[in-house]
Amino acid sequence: MVTTNTSSLGHAAIDCTEPRKIKYDDVETLPAEYAWEQLKAASDERDLDDFKEALRKYMKATPDATYVQLETAFRYQNFNFYYIALEKELQETFSNMDLQGNLGKKYSVSLRKSNKHQRPKEKELWPASPEENLSRLEDAGEPVNRGIPKCSNCDALGHNFKACPEDKQEQTDRAEVKCYNCDGTGHRVRDCNSCNLF
């Protein structure tokens, strides 16, 4: 999905509340019913890649369609794919965006081959019922980069390290390079003088 920020002037990206514009320039233009036939065929074949491509064609033809409408239609026609709204914590520089480009959605949408969680760690994130999933889908979207930098010096959003107005901090939490041959720090095994492997 290709998105762009709106062209409104007078505010910074971090303060923008306008929906993003979703571009489907690289997607074949089809009538909605033909795109839906492709969705059905991909579902019957359980081909997730073809399903996603057909979904983009359908969204280009019907840009007002919502996750709730799509998931309801998927269930009505017994599709083999499910839109699941998961409760995930995102990094500050990311936001969930719905199909109309609105940011700030609470839940993260995932397209799955089952309506049951496949990994134990997902159990807590998963909706308890199909009804709860539909309710969540009303406030759900795909995780996207907000296009707002985060400073590695002061951790504030809206600028990067070079533009930081704060005094430069010493980076103490950087990963330390360690050689697993001699347990020395500051070099890797390929550069180790006491290593006879090479």
Backbone torsions as a table, in degrees:
resi	resn	phi	psi	omega
1	MET	NA	122.3	179.0
2	VAL	-99.7	127.9	-179.3
3	THR	-128.4	156.2	172.8
4	THR	-134.9	150.4	173.7
5	ASN	-69.2	158.2	179.0
6	THR	-67.2	163.9	-177.6
7	SER	-94.1	13.5	179.7
8	SER	-63.5	140.5	-180.0
9	LEU	-102.6	165.7	172.3
10	GLY	98.0	3.2	176.7
11	HIS	-151.8	160.1	179.3
12	ALA	-83.6	159.8	-179.6
13	ALA	-56.9	-36.2	-178.0
14	ILE	-64.9	-24.8	-179.1
15	ASP	-99.4	0.6	-174.9
16	CYS	-72.0	129.0	177.7
17	THR	-113.1	0.1	179.8
18	GLU	-74.4	147.6	175.4
19	PRO	-64.8	148.5	174.2
20	ARG	-75.3	152.7	175.5
21	LYS	-89.7	124.3	180.0
22	ILE	-95.7	125.0	-178.0
23	LYS	-102.9	134.6	175.7
24	TYR	-120.5	33.6	-176.9
25	ASP	-58.7	-33.0	-177.2
26	ASP	-89.4	7.0	-176.3
27	VAL	-105.0	135.7	178.5
28	GLU	-60.1	137.2	178.1
29	THR	-87.4	120.1	179.3
30	LEU	-134.7	152.8	169.2
31	PRO	-61.7	149.1	-175.9
32	ALA	-55.6	-39.7	-177.4
33	GLU	-66.1	-33.8	177.4
34	TYR	-71.4	-40.5	176.9
35	ALA	-62.6	-38.6	179.1
36	TRP	-66.3	-37.4	176.0
37	GLU	-61.0	-38.8	177.3
38	GLN	-66.9	-37.8	175.7
39	LEU	-60.2	-46.1	-178.7
40	LYS	-62.5	-44.5	179.8
41	ALA	-62.9	-44.1	179.3
42	ALA	-64.8	-36.9	177.0
43	SER	-65.1	-45.0	179.7
44	ASP	-60.8	-35.5	179.4
45	GLU	-86.6	-4.7	-178.4
46	ARG	56.5	38.5	-179.8
47	ASP	-100.6	100.5	-174.5
48	LEU	-65.1	-38.9	-179.8
49	ASP	-64.0	-46.3	177.5
50	ASP	-64.3	-35.6	179.3
51	PHE	-63.7	-44.7	179.6
52	LYS	-63.7	-40.0	179.7
53	GLU	-66.2	-43.1	177.6
54	ALA	-65.1	-34.2	178.2
55	LEU	-64.3	-38.7	177.1
56	ARG	-64.1	-40.4	177.7
57	LYS	-64.0	-40.8	179.5
58	TYR	-66.0	-41.2	179.9
59	MET	-66.7	-33.5	176.4
60	LYS	-64.5	-38.7	-179.2
61	ALA	-76.8	-28.5	-177.4
62	THR	-132.7	72.5	-173.1
63	PRO	-66.5	-11.6	179.3
64	ASP	-92.4	-2.2	-179.6
65	ALA	-64.3	143.2	-178.8
66	THR	-111.4	166.0	176.5
67	TYR	-60.8	-38.8	179.8
68	VAL	-62.6	-46.9	179.7
69	GLN	-62.2	-43.4	-179.0
70	LEU	-65.9	-48.1	-179.2
71	GLU	-63.4	-38.3	177.2
72	THR	-62.2	-43.7	178.2
73	ALA	-67.0	-37.5	176.9
74	PHE	-59.0	-44.4	-178.3
75	ARG	-69.8	-39.7	-179.5
76	TYR	-61.2	-35.7	-178.4
77	GLN	-101.6	13.8	175.8
78	ASN	55.5	43.9	176.1
79	PHE	-65.5	156.5	179.5
80	ASN	-93.6	10.3	176.9
81	PHE	-126.0	151.8	-174.6
82	TYR	-132.2	139.6	167.0
83	TYR	-89.2	119.6	179.5
84	ILE	-116.3	131.4	178.0
85	ALA	-97.2	112.9	-176.3
86	LEU	-104.4	146.2	178.3
87	GLU	-93.1	93.6	-177.1
88	LYS	-118.7	148.3	174.1
89	GLU	-90.1	129.3	-179.8
90	LEU	-104.5	156.6	171.5
91	GLN	-64.0	155.8	-177.6
92	GLU	-58.6	-28.6	-176.8
93	THR	-84.9	2.5	178.1
94	PHE	-117.8	157.2	177.8
95	SER	-149.3	152.2	175.2
96	ASN	-83.2	130.1	-177.6
97	MET	-120.5	129.4	179.6
98	ASP	-79.0	-177.6	-174.4
99	LEU	-71.4	-9.6	177.2
100	GLN	-104.9	5.8	176.0
101	GLY	90.8	8.4	178.9
102	ASN	-81.2	125.6	179.6
103	LEU	-88.8	172.9	173.0
104	GLY	83.2	19.5	179.1
105	LYS	-76.1	145.7	-172.8
106	LYS	-72.2	-42.3	-173.1
107	TYR	-103.8	151.8	177.5
108	SER	-98.3	127.5	-179.2
109	VAL	-85.2	139.0	176.0
110	SER	-136.5	134.8	177.4
111	LEU	-91.2	119.3	-172.8
112	ARG	-125.2	160.1	177.8
113	LYS	-88.8	-3.9	-179.9
114	SER	-146.1	153.1	175.7
115	ASN	-91.6	6.3	176.7
116	LYS	-109.7	143.9	178.7
117	HIS	-68.1	142.9	-177.0
118	GLN	-100.8	-14.7	-178.2
119	ARG	-125.2	137.3	-178.5
120	PRO	-55.8	-35.7	-177.5
121	LYS	-68.3	-14.9	178.7
122	GLU	-87.1	-10.5	-174.5
123	LYS	-54.8	-43.9	-178.4
124	GLU	-70.2	-25.4	-177.9
125	LEU	-84.1	-19.1	-169.0
126	TRP	-80.4	142.6	174.5
127	PRO	-65.7	145.7	-175.0
128	ALA	-75.1	-20.5	-176.9
129	SER	-154.9	164.2	175.3
130	PRO	-59.3	-33.7	178.8
131	GLU	-66.8	-42.6	177.4
132	GLU	-64.9	-37.3	179.0
133	ASN	-61.2	-45.4	179.1
134	LEU	-62.4	-38.9	177.8
135	SER	-63.1	-43.4	178.3
136	ARG	-64.6	-38.2	-178.1
137	LEU	-61.5	-20.1	176.4
138	GLU	-67.2	-23.2	-178.9
139	ASP	-127.4	49.7	-174.4
140	ALA	-131.1	161.6	177.9
141	GLY	-167.4	175.2	179.1
142	GLU	-86.4	134.4	177.5
143	PRO	-63.5	126.7	178.5
144	VAL	-135.1	155.8	175.8
145	ASN	-71.3	131.4	-179.2
146	ARG	-74.4	-12.4	-178.7
147	GLY	74.3	23.1	-179.8
148	ILE	-116.8	121.2	-178.7
149	PRO	-70.5	153.5	173.6
150	LYS	-119.3	128.3	-176.3
151	CYS	-73.5	129.2	178.2
152	SER	-82.0	-3.7	178.8
153	ASN	-92.8	-51.1	-175.5
154	CYS	-114.0	-2.3	179.7
155	ASP	68.9	10.6	178.5
156	ALA	-83.6	153.0	175.7
157	LEU	-89.2	150.4	173.2
158	GLY	109.5	-10.9	175.8
159	HIS	-152.6	166.1	179.3
160	ASN	-106.7	-178.2	-176.3
161	PHE	-55.9	-46.0	-176.6
162	LYS	-63.6	-31.6	-177.1
163	ALA	-96.3	8.0	-175.9
164	CYS	-68.5	127.7	179.1
165	PRO	-78.6	-12.7	-178.6
166	GLU	-81.3	160.7	174.3
167	ASP	-61.8	143.4	-178.7
168	LYS	-68.9	129.3	-178.7
169	GLN	-94.5	147.7	175.3
170	GLU	-74.7	131.7	-178.3
171	GLN	-84.0	101.8	-177.0
172	THR	-96.8	-13.4	-175.2
173	ASP	-102.2	16.7	179.1
174	ARG	-71.9	150.4	179.2
175	ALA	-64.1	137.6	-179.1
176	GLU	-95.0	131.3	177.5
177	VAL	-77.9	127.6	-176.8
178	LYS	-135.1	137.2	178.7
179	CYS	-85.5	125.9	179.9
180	TYR	-83.3	-3.3	176.7
181	ASN	-83.1	-51.9	-175.5
182	CYS	-110.6	-1.0	-177.2
183	ASP	64.9	13.7	176.7
184	GLY	-78.7	157.7	178.6
185	THR	-105.5	158.5	176.1
186	GLY	92.9	-3.5	176.2
187	HIS	-150.0	162.9	177.1
188	ARG	-102.4	171.3	-177.7
189	VAL	-60.4	-33.8	-179.3
190	ARG	-65.1	-22.3	-179.8
191	ASP	-105.7	9.0	-173.7
192	CYS	-77.3	126.4	180.0
193	ASN	-72.5	-25.4	-178.0
194	SER	-94.4	7.8	-177.9
195	CYS	-90.5	128.3	179.9
196	ASN	-106.0	17.0	-177.1
197	LEU	-73.5	-24.6	-174.0
198	PHE	-119.8	NA	NA
